[in-house]
């Protein structure tokens, strides 16, 4: 118990990051020694999100044991913070009733997210055992298409009527606050549940007790439809600094809200997917890369690498076909890596900024042609600067102005080509309804390698008159 007391007294002396590391290490140590009371005492003052992270860092055999040390109410909170893979593993370990108690108390949007990852048969069995109200709420969310506002919203909200007084509204909030996701925004609906207005809790508590809701609410409400893409919802909340945004169906009936904590999860998920795609499909965004077995990792990565391997053989074929000119001017071969490497880097830079601009809507007002033209000019400027340096450097290395000029002009041409390709191909992919991030650095680099070698040899032939 002395160790536990020392741990508790050190809370004020460490940062949050150090505290999480301390909890994880101490928890594992105590569980390994079988000191369950000490482990339980360590977790008592820790935030649910930090407990979840500590449990995720334990070996699988210990995760269920650590989770069972939590009280029922705390277990429900912690469970919602856990990674989906850990949630699934714990479900297998629990008895049916234990699972039901936790899943039934989860918020509908978190429950729907969990059900998305579970086998269909298991989901059906769990749905049948939920309370009628929770079953209906979950089935409603699962009925919407994945990645839409309807799928990520929660129906737990507080709605008011225009003829309520401020006193009546506050009494309703007190009665329903514990069963709702947030009370900071209050939504006003008519008899048909159509959204007619919104007001904040601040506006309500500063109103006169007998003042009507219709007098203080805002009628110009920003909302989204149930089929709105989740990225669109995220941008809306980010743009207006909302804590939540209401979701309505096509009849303008209020059916739920999307809260900012869900949006943070979505932004992280979408960013992860884009980064993985930009890396050449190294992993699907829904998986934890470092918790995935190496066989699965290799299988997912080798497909894209195999495609790139086949494409790169084209470069080798082109070089082989120019064997005659290489025999006459051997020094030309020395600059092939310089040219292809630089072209790939320039193209990767262009594709990265364009894909980023697409995701943030920063380039929508400019239009594709303006963006591509801008990148072409940037490529020309970069090529001119790099080409001048490469020309001088090539002359000092090889002592031939003809070879040096061929290298310099090739670098200018390749830079322009790479900039145009890197900026134009993402737009092409988007027009084909494909993810622009698929046209990522590895693919741009490979394409520029092939075309760059062609440009280099043709310019060299013209300048050297071969």
N, C-alpha and C positions, 0 to 999 in steps of 0.2 A: 504493500500500500504506500510505502514511502516513495517508491518510484513514481506512482501515480500522482501523489501530492506535489512532487518536484516538477512533474510535467505540467500540472495545472498552474503552478505558480510562475511558470516561464512564459505564459501566454502573452504578457505585456512586453516581453523583451525581444520578440521575434517578429518578422514581417509575415504577411499572409502566406507568401510562398514558402517561407521556412516553416511556418506552422503546419501547412499541409504535408510537407515532407516529414516533419516530426511526428504527426499523427499516424501517417502511413507506416513509418518504421517502428514506432512504439506498438502500434496495433498488431503488426505482424509478429513482433518479438513476444508479446504477451500471449497471442494465440498459439504460437509454437510451443510455449511453456505450459499451455493449458490454463492460464490464469484468466478465466472468463469474466470474473468480477472486475479485475483491473482493466480489462479491455472495455467493458461496459462503462466504467467510470471515466475512461479517457474520452469516449465518444459523447458523453452527456453535454459538455459545454460547447461542442463543435457545431458549426452551421451545417444544415442538411447537404448543401452543395459540396462542402469540403469532406463530409462523411462519404458521400457518393464517390468522390475522387479517390479517397483512401481505400474504399472497398474495391474499386476497379484496379488498383495497384497490387492487390493481393493475388496469390495463386488461386486458381479456380476452386480448389478444394476448401479454401478458407473463406471464400466470398459468402457462401450461404451461411456459414457459421457466424461470421461477423454481422450479417444482416439480421439474424435471429436475435441478436443482443439488443436490438432497437425496440422501443415501445411501439405499439400499433400505430399511433398517430404519427410518430417520427418516421416509422418505416414507410408510410404512404408518401410522405414528403421526399424522403431520400430516394425512393424507387423512381420517382418522376425525373430525377436528375441523372440516373444511371444511363450508361450507354446501352443501346438496344440489345447488343450481344450479351451483355451482363444480365439485362432484364430477362432475356430468353433462358439463359442458363439457370437463373434463380427460379423461374417458373417450373422448370423440370425438377428442381430439388424440393420444392414446396409440396405440401399436401394440398388437395383440391380446395379445401375450405380456406386455407391460408392465402392461396392465390386469389380466391374470390373476394375475400375481405379487402385485399389491397387494390385489386383491379376495380372493384365497385366504387371505391372512394377516390379513384383518380379523376382528374378533370377530363371531360369528354375528348378534348383535342389531344391530350397526351395519351389517352387510352386508344384513340383511333390510330395514332402514330405507332403505338406498340403493336396493335392488331395488324397493321400493314406488314410487319416483319414476321409474324407468326404463321405457322401452317394453317390452311383454311379449316381443316377439321377441328383443330384446337380452338380457333376463333369461334367457330359455330358453337362448340360446347360451352365456352365461356359466356358468349352472348345469351345463351339460354338460361344461365344461372344468375345473370345480373338482375337487379331490381327493374321493374317495368319502366320507370322513368329513365334510368341510366341506359337500359337497353335501347329505348327509343332514341335518346340523344346520340348514342354511339352509332346506331344504324343510320341515322340521318346524315352524320358526317361521312360515314363510309360509302354512302350513296353518291357522293360527289366525286368528280374525277380527281385523281391524285395531282398535286401541284397547283390546286386552285384555292381561292379564298374559302370556299365552302368546306374544303377538306381540312384546313388548318384552323378554322374559327372555333370558338367555344360558344355554345348557346347560353352559358351562364352569365346573365347580365341583369341589370335593373332597368325596367321600363316604367315610365310615368305617364299620366294623362294631363292634358292641358288645363283641366279644371281643378287639379290638385292644388291645395295651398302649400306653401313652403313647409309648414308644420306637418301636414299629411305626408309630404314627400320624405321628410326626414324620418318620420316614424316608419315608413315603408323601407327605407334604407336600413334602419336598425334591425328590422325583422328579417331582411334578406341578405344582409352583408356577408354572413358566414358561408352562404351557399353560392356566392358569385365570384367571378374571376377578378373584377375590379369595380370600385365604386367611385372612381375619380371622374368618370364620364357617365352621365345619366341620359337616357334616350327616351324621347317622347313619341308615343304612338297614338293613333286614333282607334276607333272601335274595331276596325278591320286589321289591326296590327301594322298598318302602314306607318313608316317613319316620317314624322312631321317636324321634328326639331331635336335639339341637343343642348345640354347645359352642363357646366362643370360643377363639381362639389363646392368649389369656392364660391361660384355665383349663387348656389343654393343657400349656403350657410350665411351669406351676407345679405340675403333678401329679407324683407319684412315678413314676419310670421304668417300673415294673412294674404300675402301677395300670391297671385296665381302663377302657376308654372308657365302658362301661355304668354305671360307678360315679360318674363325674364329669359326665356329660352331663345336660342338662335335658330332661325328657320332655314338658313342656307347651310345645309349639312353636306359635308364631304363624305361620300360613301363608296363602296365597291359592290359589284354584283357577285353572286356566288361562283360564277364561272370565270372570274378575273384571275389571271395568272398570279401566283404567289410573289413573283419578282416585281410585278406591277404594284402589288399591295405594299411590298417593302419600300419601294421608291416613294410611294405616296406618304407613308408614315415618316420616312426620312425627310422628305421635302417640307412637310408641315410641322415636324416635331411633335407628332401625336403620341399619346400613350396607348391609344387604341383607335381603330377605325370600324364603323358599323358595316355589316354585310347584309344586303337585301336581296330578295329574289326578284324575278321579272315583274312582279306585281307591286314592287316597292315595299313588301312586307319585311319587317325586321326579323332576321333569323339568327343573328349571332354577331360577335365582334372578333376581330383579330387584334391581339395585344402585342405590345412592343417586345416582350420577352420571346414570343414566338417568332417575331421578325428577326431578332438577333440570331436565333437558331437557323432560320432560313438563309440569311446572308452568309453565315458560316458554311452552311451546306453548299450553297451555290458557288461560293468562292472556292471551296475545296474541289468541287467538280470541275470548275474552270482550270484550276491549277493542275489537276491530274490530267485533264485533256490537253492542256498546253505542253505538258511533259511527254506527249505522245501516247496517251492512254495507259499510264502506268497503273491506274487503279480506278475502280468505280467509286464515285463520291459517297455512296452510302455505307462503305466499309471502312473500318479502322485499319489502315495499312499495316501498322506495327503489331496488330493483334491477329492478322491474317496469316495462315500457314504459308510457308515458302513455296510449296508446290503450286498453290493457287496464285500467288504473286507472280511466279515465273510464267505460268500459263497465260495470264492476262497481259503480261508485258511482251512475251515473245511474239504474239500475233502482230503487233504494230512494228516490232523490230524486224520481223520477217518481211513485211511489206517494204520497209525502208531498205532492207538488204537487197531485195530484188531490184528496187529502183536504182540503188547505187551501182549495180552491175552495169547499168546503161553508161554511167560515167567511165567505167573501165573499158567498155566496148569502144567508146569514142576515142579514148586515149590510144587504144590498140590500133584503131583505124588510121591514126596519124603517126604511125611508126616511122614512116619515111622521113617526115619533116623533123622528127625527134632525132633521127640518126644524123641528119645534116646539122642541126643546131641543138645539141644535147642540153645546153643551158636552159632551154625553154621549159624542160621538165621540172627544174628546180623551183619555179615560181607557181606551179599549179596549186600546191597547198595554200600558198599565200592568197591567191585570188579566190579560190573556192571558200576558204575560211572567212575572209573578209565579207564576201557576198552573203554568206549564210548569216553572219552576225548582223549585217545591215538589214537583211530581210526579217530576221527575228525581232529586231527593234521595231520595225514598222508594223509588223503583225501584232506585236504586244500592245503598242499604244492604240491601235485601231480597235482591237478586241476589247480593250479596257474602256475605250470611249463608247463602244456599243453598249456595254453593260451598264454604264452610268448615264447613257443618253446625252453625253456631252457633244457628240458629233452629229446628232440627228438634224440639227438646224443647218449644218453645213452642206449635207448631201454627199453621196458617194463620189461624184466626179471632182468636187472641190477638194475632198480629203485625199483622193488619189493624186491629183495634180500637185497638191501641197507636198505630199510625200515624194513625188517625183523630183520636185525642185530641191527638196532636202537631200535626196539621194545624189543629185548632180553636184551640190555643194560639198557633200561628204566625199564623193568620188574625186572631185577636183583636188581637195586638200590631201586625201590619202594617195591619190594618183601621183601628185607632184613629189611627195616624199618617196613613194615606191620607185618612181623613175630614177631619182638621184641615187637611191640606195642600190637599185639594180645595176646602174652603171658602175658604181664603185665595186660591186661584187664581181661583175662579169666583164667590165671594160668595153661593152658594146652598146652604142647609143640606139641602134636599131632594136635590139632586144629590150632595152630599157623603155623606149617609147611604146613598144608593143605591150609591155607589162602595164605601163601607166594608163594608156588609153583603154586597155581591157578592164582595168580596175574602175575607171570612170563609168564605162558601159555597164559593168556588172553591178555597180552600186545603184545606178538608176533602175536597172531591171529588178534588182532585189527589193528596192523601195516600192516600186509599182506593184510587184507581185505580192509583197507582204501586206500592202494596204488594200489591194483590189480583191484578192481571193477570199478574205473574210466576208466581204459584201456579197460575193458570188454565192458563197455557202449559205448566207442568210436568205438570199432570194430563193434558194432551192429548199428552204425550210430545214436546213441542217444547222448544227451548232457551229458558229463561226470559229470557236476555239479548236475545232478539229483541224483547221488550217493553221496549225501551230508551228513553233520553231523547228522541230525535226523535219516536217514536211516542206516548209519553205526552204530550209537549208538544202535538202535533197534536190528539190526542183532547181534551185539556183546553181547547184553544183553541175548538173547536167547542161543547162543552158550556158553557164559561165565558161565551161571548158570549150564548148562550140565557138563562142565569141572569141575566146583567147586564140585558138588555133587559126581561125579565119582572119583575124587581124594580123597575127604573126605572118601568115602567108602573104598578105597584101603588102605589109611593110618590108618584109625581108625578100619579097618577090620570088617566092619559092613555088 
